[in-house]
Amino acid sequence: MNHLESASFRHPSRRQFLTAAGTCIALPAFESAAGRAASAALAAPPKRMIFLGFGWGVTSETWFPDRSQVGRAYDLPAGLAPLARHKDRFTVIQGLSNKFSTGAHAGSTFWLTSANQFAEPGQAFHNSVSVDQVAAAQFGTATRYPSLQLTAADAGESGHGPGLSLAWDQHGKPVAGIDSPTTVFHRLFSADGMPLEARRAAIAGRRSVLDTVREDARRVGRGLSQADARKLDEYLEGLRDIEIRLAKEEQWLNVPKAKPPLDEPAGGLVGRAEVQAMYALIVAALQTDATRVVTYRQPVARLLSSLDLKIAPHDMSHYTPGERMEASQKRDLAQSELLAGLLDRLAAAREPDGSTLLDHTCVVYGSNIRTIHYLDNCPTIVAGGGAGIRLGEHLVCPDKTPLANLWLTLLQSSGVRADSHGDSTGTLPGIMA
């Protein structure tokens, strides 16, 4: 029995049954009931969110539109020229800043959290919850994976700062990411080789271990100092997160993974080909409803290498007119071409009601650093009908408008319950569709 069949069996609202003396008799089909079933089948597709972040910023002189050209009547700058065919499907936003971007090149560490890093005695590095994980807490209840985190194999060379991906959980701890397209493919579509009963027993075993550890923690917790008690609480929060993941895993034990709508990526992809493969997998994950929230911390050093640019990302970001600036501009063009390809894929993927995947997806593309060491005016593009904002425009916010105001706006416009995020002071005015 597949997932859809089991769901219909548990909720037989489309066909009513009479049962007596061990007999199951189906009622005749009624036209009104058929109409309701058809309407249910064509229910509005779910909202989805994609966050694409990169380090080292952009080439300020050729990536940002002219600030005097606002609204729909603006010219695409050279760095965004490859996106021309999608101009009506995205909005460029200027003036957003993150005051907590304290690291010179930490382009993604605080991008989605808009919070300050801190470390307390006896505790590890903290951040705050990232906007994708706020969305995943609501969107992820209906999918196998609440969210999918993709990251760069060259994260250390791509100006990303601390963290394992773009995502940070509700406790401000880094969420692990996958840096190989092949691994992503198998996570999404390869069947687990372990028999069902063995998988069920493994989950039970892990629960038993958690129970033992929790009991030990309670005994250890008696008489601890205040600092040690906080450390123990942090540890117990981690155990609760593991329990939640186990419950989710158990929920989907009997549900086979979807058939892959694409071939397995080749191994060893680097740079441009690597990003293309990840983008294709993002679309496949949304198409099969494996998840509805995706983040991707993108490679920069490997992208430069694949473009035959013999320059270190750090040197490129400290550009002046000449070779360094030309490399930065070539990087911008390549990233814009790749983004255009992703939007092509999303616009081509059809929903059951005839709309496109892009119609119901919010795609955010940007960085927490403008260029060099400048942390104001974070490069920001928002695309797709799922964003719930006006598209096809160039919006210039007052300088130093909190980036978190955009995150709060997108959460609320996507139907996520949120009153604030990070250092937000409110939503962005006049941007809602």
N, C-alpha and C positions, 0 to 999 in steps of 0.2 A: 504494500500500500504506500503510495507516494504522499508527499506533504499535502497536496491539494485534496487527494482522496480522503486522507485522514481528517482534514479540516471539515470536509463536507459530512463525514460520518459523525463527527462530534456535534455538528450544528446542522441537523437536517431541516433547515428552514425552506429549502427550495422544493423538497418533496416531503409531504407529510405521510406518516405511516400509522396504521392501526395494528396493534399487536394483541394477540389473545391466544391462549393455549399453545404457546410456542410458535405461533404463526405470524408472519410478517406480510401484510397486505398493503400494497401501494395504492394511494388514492389516485384518481385520474388527474392528468395534467390540466390546469386551468390557464386560460389565456392571460388573466391578470397576474397570476403567479409567474408565468413566463416573462411577462413584461418587467416585473420586479427583478427577476434574475438577470435579465439583460441589462437593466439599469445598474445592478450591482457590479456586473462584469465590466461595465464602462465607467466605474467610479473614478474620480479624479486620481491621477497617479500621485504617488507620495513625493514630498519635497526631499531634495538632496543637497548636500553641501560639499564643495571641494576647495581646499586651501593649498595653494602652490606658492612656496616661499623659496627665496634664493638669497645667498649672501653677496657681499661686496657691492650692492647697489647697482646703479645704472650710470649712463653718461648723461649728466644733467642737461648739457647744452642741446642734445639731439633726441632725448627720450620724452621729455615733458612737452605738452602742447603750450602754445603761447597763452600766458595767463590772462591776456586781454580778450581772448576768444572763449566765451563761455556759452553754455547751452549746446544746441545741436550744430550751430554754425561755427565749427572749429576745424582747423586743418590738422590732419594726422602728422606728427613729426616723423622724421626719417627713421628713428628707432622703433616706431610702431607701424611703419608702412606695410609690413606683411599682414597686418590685421585688417586691412582696408575692406575686404569682403565681408567682415563681420562688424563693421562700424556701428550698425544699428542694434547690435546685440551686446554691447558693452558700454560702460561709462568709465572715464578716467577721472580720478579724484585727486586734487592737490590740496596741500595745507595740513595734512594729517601728520601728527608727530607723537612719539612715545617718549615721555620724559624719563622713563626708567631704562632707556637704552644706554647703560653706562659703559658698556664695552665698545671699544673703537670699531671692531668689525663683527660684533656678535649679532649678525643680521637676523637670526631666527629665534634665538633663545627666548626673547620676550615679545616676539611679533604677535602671537595669538593670545598672550596673557595680559599684556599691558600692566605688568606688576613689577615691583622691584625685587631683585634677588636679595636674599638674606640668609645668614647662617647663625644659628644659636649655639652656644657652647654645648657640646655633646650631641648635636644634631647635624645631619648632612645638609648640603645645599638645598634651599627651598626656592620655589617659584610660586606661581599661583595657577589656578585651573585655566586651561586654554579654551578659547571659544568653541573649538571643534568638539571638545569633550562635554561642554555644556549642551551642545546640540545633540551629541550622541546619547546623552542620558535620556533624551526624549525620543529621538528617531530610532535609536538602536534596539528598542524593546521588541521590534517586529522582525529583526534580521539575525542571521547566524552570527555575524560579527558587528558589534555595536559601532565600531569604527575601524578603519584600516589606515595604518601608519606606514608610509614609504619614506625612505631616507637615502642619502647619498653614500656610496662606498668611500668617497673622498671627503667625508664631512670635516675632517680635521684641516683640510686645505681649502675649504669652501666658505670660510668666514662665518660659520654658524654658531660658534660659542658652545657653552655647555648644553647638555641634553642629548637624548638618543634619537629624537625625531622633532617635529614641530609641536608635538602634543605633550601636555602636562596634565596629570590627573587632578582629582578634586583636592588632594592633599599637597599639591605643588610638586609632585615627584615626576621625573621624566618617564614617558611611555616609550617602550622599545619600538623601533621601526625595522622594516625589512629593506635591505639594500640590494637585493638581487631580483631581477624580473622573473627568473626561473623559479625562485623560492616563492614569490608572490603567486605565480600561476598554480603551483602545487597546493599552496594554502587555500586558494579559492576553489579549485576544481578537482584535485586528486582525492580519490577515495582513501579512507583510512584502512590500511592493510590488516589491522587488528580486528578479530571477530567482535560482534556487538557485545556479547556477554563478557568478553575480556575487557572491553572498554568500560563497560558498566562497573566491573569489579575494580578497575584501576581508579575510577572516580571515587568509589566507596573507600578504597584504600587511602587515597589522599585526604578524604574527609576524616578518616580515623586518625591520621597523623595530625591533622589540624586540631582535632579535639584534644589529643594528648598534649600538643604544644600549648594550647590555650590553658589547659589545666595547670601545666607547669608554670606558665606566665602568671597565673593568679597567685600561686604559692610564692613565687619570687617577688611579686608586687607588694607583699606586706612589709611595711617599714622602710620603703624606699624614700630617698630624698626627693624633693620637688623636681629637680632636674632629671633624675633617673626615672621618676614617674612619668614625666612628659615623654621621655625616650621610649618607655614601655608602651604608652598609649599609641605612639607613632607605629610601633611594631605591631600592636594589635589591630590597628587600622589596616595595615598591610595584610594581615590574616583575613580580615573581613572582605577585602577586595578579592582575595583568592577564592573565598567561598562563593562570592557572586559569580566569578568566572566559571567555577565548577558547576554551579546551578545552570548557567547559560549553556555550557557544554552538554550537560545532561538533557536539557530541553531539546537539543537538536540531534541527539543520538540516533533516533529512528528516521531522520530526514536525510535522504541522500543529497550530496552536493549537486548543483546544476551541471549540465553538460557545458563544456567550455565553448563559447562562441568564437574562439580564435585558437590558432595553433600555439603550442608551447614555444616561448621565445628561445632563441639560440643562446647558448652560454657565452660568457665573456664579453657581453656588449659594453661599450664604453662611450661616455659622452652623449653625443647627439642621438645615436642609435639606442642608447640606454634610456634616455628620456622618452623617446618615441615608444619604446616597448612599455614603459611604465604608464604612459598616457593611455595606450591601448588597453592595458589591464585595468586602469581606473574605469574606463567606459564599460568594460566587461563586468566588473564588479557591480556597477550600478544597474546595468542591463539585467543581470540575473538576481538582483536584489539581495546579494550577499551582504551588502552594507549600504548605508545611505550617507555616510560621512567619511571623507577621505582627506588625509593630509599628505603632502609630498615635499620633503626638504630636498631640494634639487642639487645636483652636482654643478660645480663651476670649474674647478681645476680640470676634471676629466672632459668637460665640454670644450674648454680651450684646447686641450690636447687633440681632441677629435676634429677641431677646426684648423689644425696645423699651426696653432699660435704658440710660439716658443716663449711664453712669458708667464711668470707666476701671477696668480690672482691678486695678491697683495700689491705687487708692482703695477699691475694694470689699473687697479682702483685708484692709485695715486698718479693719475694721468695728467699730462700736460700735452698741448698740441704736438702731434708727432706719432711715433710708433705705439706708445702706450694708449693714447686716445683712440687710434685706429683699431687697436685690439679690443678696447672696451666697446666701441661701436659695432664691431663684428659680432661680439658676444651678444649685444642687445638684439641685433637682427636675427641671430640664430634662435634666441629665446622667443622672440616674437613669432618667428616662423613655426616653431614647435607649438606654441600656444594656439596659433591659428589652426594647426592640424588637429589639436585636441577639440577645438570648437567645431571643426568639420565633422569629427566623429560623433560628437554629442548631438549635432544638428541632424545627422543622418540616421541615428538610432530612433526607431519608432516605438511609441507607447501603444498599449492595446486600444486606446481611444483615438489613435491617429495622430496625436501630437508627438513632439520630439522629446528626447531626453533633455535637451538643452532648455526646453520650455519650462521644465520643472526643477532645474538644477541651478544652484548659486555657485558660481566659480569665482574665487578670489585669487588674484595673482599679484605678488608684490614682495617687498623687502622692508626690513626694519631700519635700513640705512639708505640714505640717498646716494652718497658717493664719498670717497676718501674717508674722512672721519665725521662727516656731516650727518646728523641724526634727525634733522627736521625734514619735513615734506617727504614722508615715506612714499616711494613709488607704489601706486595702488590702482588696480583695474578690477572692476566687478562686472561679471558677465552672466547672462542666462536669466530666463524668466523666473526661476526659483528664488532670485534675490528679492523680488517684490519691490524693486526700485525702478525709477525711470532709466531707460537705457538709451544709448546713442548720443550721450551728452558728455560735455567736459564741465566738471564741477570744481570750483575753487572755493575752499572753505577758508575762514579766517586763519591766519598763521597760528600754529601751535594748537589747533583743534585736536583734542585727544583722539588718537587712533581708536581707542576703546569705544568712542561714540559710534564709529562705523560698526564695530562688532555688535554693540547693543542694537543698533538699527537693523542689522541683518538677522539677528536672532529673532527679534520681534516680528519682522516682516515675513520670516519663514515659519511663524507660528510657534516658536519656542518661548516658553514662559521664562522671562528674565526681566528684572527691574534695574539691574546695573551689571557692569562688567569691568574689572580692573579699575582704572581711574576715570571711568566715564562720568561725564557731567550731564548726559542726556543723549537723545538720538539726534541724528543730523536733520536739520529742518529742510523742508521743501524737496526731499529726494524720493519720497514714497511714490510708487506708481499710481 
